[in-house]
Amino acid sequence: MIHASVRIGENVIIGENVVIEENVVIGNRVTIGHNVIIKKDSMIGNDVNIGELTVLGKPTSSNKKMARKPLHSLDPLVIGNHVNIGCNSVIYRHVKLEEGVFVGDLTSIREKVVVGEDSIVGRNAIVETNTNIGKRVTIQTGCYITADMLIEDDVFIGPCCSSSNDKYMGMGNYKHQGPTIKKGAKIGNNATLLPAVTIGENAIVGAGSVITKDVPANKTVVGNPGRIIK
């Protein structure tokens, strides 16, 4: 089902059972896999590939227990040119995927997120709300990128890393703040970053480390809790 208000460019391939809601704009040479749902107002650039069973432009929802109620008025999803989105992914409204971004299968990207040019969000990764990801960033398989996080350009995050933004775990007495990862830093697989820590430029966090305080630029930190090694 394609709404009458949808604008579709040239040489677009649309699979079976695709639903495209009102006011969607689709560029040229876009490929849309089977059973994709594109929610209203979404904007898709040129040369974009969308895998099967993916939902784009999903609105937010909540229940009465959630401390941070999502906004009901959100900007549309914007997907730049040459973006590849895998199968079974869910990408919300008020997300911007800049040119050349790659999103792996089974990935979830929440609202108020920007992913910079040529960055990779790996398979089965989760990116929570109000997070900014720079250019040429690699987020590998199974990472949990918490809300309120800043990841600068050229950062590498290994598989299954986890981050958090609530120091007191739901007590309601802490301003949510995720980690900041500065330009060129590298995070090893299965590392854990606690709320509000800063990983300095070109710093290295070893595999399995638990980071409880800031890591200086150009230093290597390993262990639980993380400690600087020479």
N, C-alpha and C positions, 0 to 999 in steps of 0.2 A: 504494500500500500504506500503510495507516494502522494502527499498532499498537493493540491493544485497550486499552492503558493511557492512550492519549491523551485529554486533556480539551479539548473544542472548545466555544466559546461560541455565541451566537446570530448568525444572519445571516452566517455565514462562507462565502465562495466559494472552492472548491478546484478548481484546474485539472486537466488530464489528466496522468497519470504522475507524480503527486506521491508522495513517500515521506516519511512522518512516523514517526520512531522512538519508542521507549518513553518514557513519562513526560513527554512534551511537553505544555505548557499553552498554549492559544491563546484569546485574548480574543474579544470581540464585534466584529462588522463588519470582520473581517479578510479581505483578498483575497490569495490565493496563486496565482501564475501557474503555467503548465504546467512540468513537469519540475523542480520545486523539490525539494530534499532538506533536511529539517529533522532534525538529529541529536538524539540522546537528551537529555532533561532541559531542552531549551531552553524559555524562557518568553517568550511574545509577548503584548503588551498589546492594548488596544482600538484599532480604527480604523487598523490597520497595513496597508500595501500592500507586497507582496513580488513583485518582477519575475521573469520566466521564467528558468530555468536557474541559479538562485541556490542556494548551499549555505550553510546556517546552522548554527552550533554545531559547526564542524569541529574534531576533535581535532588535537593537534600531532603532528609526526613529526620525525625527524632521521636523520643518518648519523654514522659514526665520526669524520669530519673536523670536524664542527661544534664550535666551542670552547664555545659556550653551549648546553648541552642543554636543550630545553624540558621543562617540568614535565609529568608524566603525570597528576597529579591536579589538575584545574582545575575551578573553579566553572562552572555552566551559563552559556550565553549568556542575557542579559536584554535584551529589546527593549521600550521604553516605549510609551506611547500616541502615536498620530498620527505614527508613524515611517514614512518611505517608503524602500524599498530597491530599487535598480535591478536590471536584468537582468545575469546572468553575474557576480554578486558572490560573494565568499567571505568569510564572517565566522566567526571562530573561537570556541571556548569562552572563558569568562572575559572576555567583552566586555560592556560595558553601554552601550547606546544610550538616552540619556534622551529625554524627551518632545519631539516635534517635530523630531527629527533627520532629515536628508535624506542618503541615501547614493546616489551616482550609479552608473551602469552600470559594470561591469568593475572594481569597486573591491575591494581586499583589506584587511581589518582583522585583525591578528594578536591573539593572546591578551594578557590583562592590559592592556586598553585601555578607557578611559572616554571617551565623547564626550558633552559637555554639551548641555543643552537648546537646541533651535533651531539647532544648528550644521549646517554643510554639509560633507560630504566629497565632493569633486567626482569627475567621471567619470575612471576609470582611475588614481585615486590609490592609493597604498600607505601604510598606517599600520602600522609595526612594533610589536613587543611592548613592554610596560611604558611606555606613553605615555599621558599625561593631556591631554585636549583640553577646554577650558572651554566656556562658554556663548556662543552667538551668534558662533561662529568660522566663517570661510569659508576652506576649503581648496579651491583651484580645480583644474581639470583637470590630470592628469598629475603631481601633486606626489609627492615621496618624503619621507615623514615617518619619520625614523629611530627606532630603539628608544631608550628611556630619555630621552624628550623631554617637556618641559612647555610647553604652550601655554595661556596664560591667556585670560580672557574678551575678546570683541570684537576678536580678532585677525583680520587679513586676510592671506592668503597667496596670491599670484598664481600663474598657471599655470606648471607645470614647474619649480617650486622644488625644491631638493635640500638635504638635511641629512645630517650624519654624526655618528657617536658613537665612532669608534675612531681616535684620533690617529695611531697607528702601523700601521694597516691590517693587522691580523691577527697582529702580533708577539706578542701575549699579555702585554705589559708595561704595559698602560694600562687603568685602570678605565673601562669604557664609560660615557660620559655624553654625551647629546645636547644640543642647544641648549635654552635657556630663552627663550621669547618672552613678554614681559610684556604686561599688559593694554593693548589699544588699538593695539598696534604694527601696522605695515603692511609687508609684504615684496613687492617688485616681482617680476614674472615672470622666471624663469630665474636668480634669485639662488641663491647657494650659501652655506650656513651650516656652518662647521666645528665640531668637537666642543667642547662645554662653553661656547660663547660665550653671553652674555646680551644679548638685544635689549631695551632699556629701554622703559618705558611710553611709548606714543604716538610712539615712534621710527619713522622711515621708512628702509627699505633700498631703494635704487634698483634698477631692473631690471638684471640681469646682474652685480650686485655679488658679490664674494667676501669673506665676513666672517670674518676671522681672529682678531678680538679683540672685546671687549665694546663695545656701542653704547650711549652714555648716553641717558637718557630725553629725549624731545622733540627729538632731533637727527636730521638727515638724513645718511645715509652713502651714498656712491656709489663705484664703481670696483673695481679689483683690484690690490692689496688695498683694502678699503673705507676711505674717508677721510671725515671730517666736512666738510660744506660749510656755509657761512653762509647 
